[in-house]
Amino acid sequence: MNRNIVIVVAIILGLLLVIGLSLRSEAPLKVENEKIVALSTFTILNDMVIEVGGDRVEAISLTKPGAEIHGYETTPGDLVQASRADIFFENGLNLELWADKLRSSLPDMPSVIVSEGVEVMQISKGSYEGKPNPHAWMSPKQGIIYIENIRDGLISVDPDNAEYFTANAEAYITQLSVVDMKLQESLSGLPENNRVLVTCEGAFSYLTNDYGLEELYLWAINDESGGSPQDVARVIDTVREKQIPAVFCESTVEPRIQQEVVDATDAILGGRLYVDSLSLADGPAPTYLKLLESTADIIINGLTK
């Protein structure tokens, strides 16, 4: 073949390749049956997304099981994950303030506040008094609102699968309603003098409100301040006065300060409650539904000793 013809053909092929790559980068098309990527701030939300999204969604959690979410610090790897996502799910209610920077770096990515529409409870004491308690998912009734918001978010980016997401959400809400009834039945059976839930963090306001328990905690929100000597003394006095048989701490918190309460009273450390994170797959709370059931079991076992 003439050398000039070869050169011309090579140039034409090269131009076609460049044009093709340019078109692909400027107007990526969603391949039929391709999964959308949903990024969530923590494991509990991610589990909800998995249930609603099913096999049509690749669900990714920024934090891992066992991680403390209040003071989480984003990493370069989080930005890489976020750049792949089609939608971002976060709790809101001042829980993940660290996510603001991540979200602002990808302004075109849709973001859903899954707590939008819940009956917000305010923190009643301490330095966070008057601010929203962010742990609304600890109420199955409020958890239903989370699921509905996740369903709507997924439909907004993948309307072709609206019927599929809706069916999954309905089935999941039915399961959550069954758990709600189980918790109502089991926690209502606690004796009247053993209905005070003493925890490290005040993360159980929604749960105690649902099931008629009294809440007592060392601090309102997990942060660097921990429990002050006054907070510890207040809890110790109440545990003694009401003869509360057990106190608890969360799985993401070192129970050292709660141990001071145990040492100063007749109470026992009743167990580790899961609230801000799921457990590993072989643990007691590998899913959101299991987390709620495990919490109830641990509370009942502790307070009926």
C-alpha positions, -999 to +999 in steps of 0.1 A: +000+000+000+012+035-009+029+051+022+009+083+018-024+064+019-013+045+050-006+078+067-040+093+057-059+062+069-040+064+103-049+100+107-085+094+099-087+065+124-071+086+151-095+114+146-125+091+147-111+076+180-107+111+195-142+121+185-156+089+199-139+094+233-150+130+234-186+122+228-185+094+254-170+117+280-195+145+273-227+125+271-224+092+290-255+071+285-269+048+311-266+013+298-299-007+300-299-028+332-269-010+345-271-005+383-272+030+397-247+038+424-261+050+457-237+064+483-249+067+520-231+083+549-233+053+573-241+017+574-277+019+587-288+041+558-269+019+534-288-012+546-321+006+539-309+015+504-299-022+498-334-033+508-352-008+487-328-008+457-324-046+455-304-058+426-309-026+406-286-006+429-250-007+439-251+006+475-220+020+492-215+032+528-189+058+535-184+045+571-177+009+579-194-013+606-184-002+640-174+034+630-184+064+651-203+087+627-206+119+646-169+129+644-161+110+612-135+126+590-137+121+552-108+107+533-096+111+497-110+076+491-145+090+500-142+116+473-134+088+448-164+068+459-186+099+458-175+107+422-190+074+411-223+079+428-256+088+410-272+098+443-262+106+479-282+097+510-276+114+543-295+115+576-295+152+582-306+168+616-269+179+621-257+143+623-231+144+594-219+179+593-187+165+579-206+155+547-211+192+537-176+195+522-180+162+504-214+172+489-202+206+479-174+191+459-199+174+437-227+199+433-244+181+405-249+149+424-285+146+437-286+145+476-315+132+497-320+140+534-337+108+545-351+122+578-371+149+559-406+147+573-399+128+606-414+140+639-382+156+652-375+154+690-354+181+705-324+175+729-337+185+763-305+191+783-267+198+780-248+219+756-270+206+727-302+216+744-329+227+718-311+211+689-327+182+670-319+147+682-306+131+649-313+094+658-348+093+644-342+058+628-343+043+663-381+046+660-396+021+635-424+045+629-400+072+619-379+046+600-408+042+576-403+078+566-367+071+559-376+042+536-402+063+517-376+091+512-351+065+499-377+050+476-385+085+461-348+093+458-340+061+438-370+067+416-359+103+409-326+090+393-340+058+379-377+062+370-377+032+348-375+010+379-401+030+399-424+000+402-396-022+414-384+002+441-420+008+452-427-029+457-394-034+476-402-004+498-437-017+506-423-051+515-396-036+537-421-013+555-443-044+563-412-060+579-405-029+599-441-027+611-438-063+623-406-054+643-424-024+657-452-046+670-426-070+685-408-042+703-441-028+716-451-062+730-417-070+745-408-036+760-443-031+774-436-062+795-409-046+815-418-040+852-429-005+861-399+001+884-375-011+857-384+012+828-355+036+829-330+033+800-296+046+811-271+050+782-239+068+774-253+088+745-288+102+744-295+083+712-326+065+723-351+093+727-372+082+698-372+046+710-381+055+746-408+078+734-424+050+712-425+024+740-431+044+771-397+042+787-378+069+806-345+080+792-314+089+812-279+095+796-244+108+804-242+130+773-266+141+745-243+136+715-210+117+711-182+143+710-149+151+726-164+164+758-177+131+771-195+130+804-187+158+829-183+150+866-217+166+871-233+144+845-218+113+861-230+123+896-265+130+883-268+096+867-253+079+897-278+096+920-308+086+898-296+050+894-293+047+932-326+064+939-346+044+915-326+012+920-321+008+883-307-027+878-286-021+846-270+006+826-259+005+789-235+020+765-233+021+727-212-002+705-192+027+691-184+042+725-158+031+751-179+024+783-152+036+807-174+064+821-205+043+824-183+018+843-179+046+869-217+045+874-216+007+878-188+009+903-207+035+924-241+017+924-256-018+925-263-017+887-246-039+862-234-030+827-262-045+808-246-047+774-236-028+742-264-013+722-262-007+685-274+026+673-250+046+651-236+016+632-245-020+622-223-048+634-203-071+611-223-098+593-217-124+620-226-099+648-259-092+666-270-063+644-259-069+607-291-052+594-313-023+605-342-047+615-318-069+635-304-038+651-338-028+665-345-064+677-311-067+693-315-034+711-348-046+726-334-079+736-304-064+754-325-038+772-350-065+784-323-089+795-305-061+814-336-045+831-352-078+842-322-092+860 
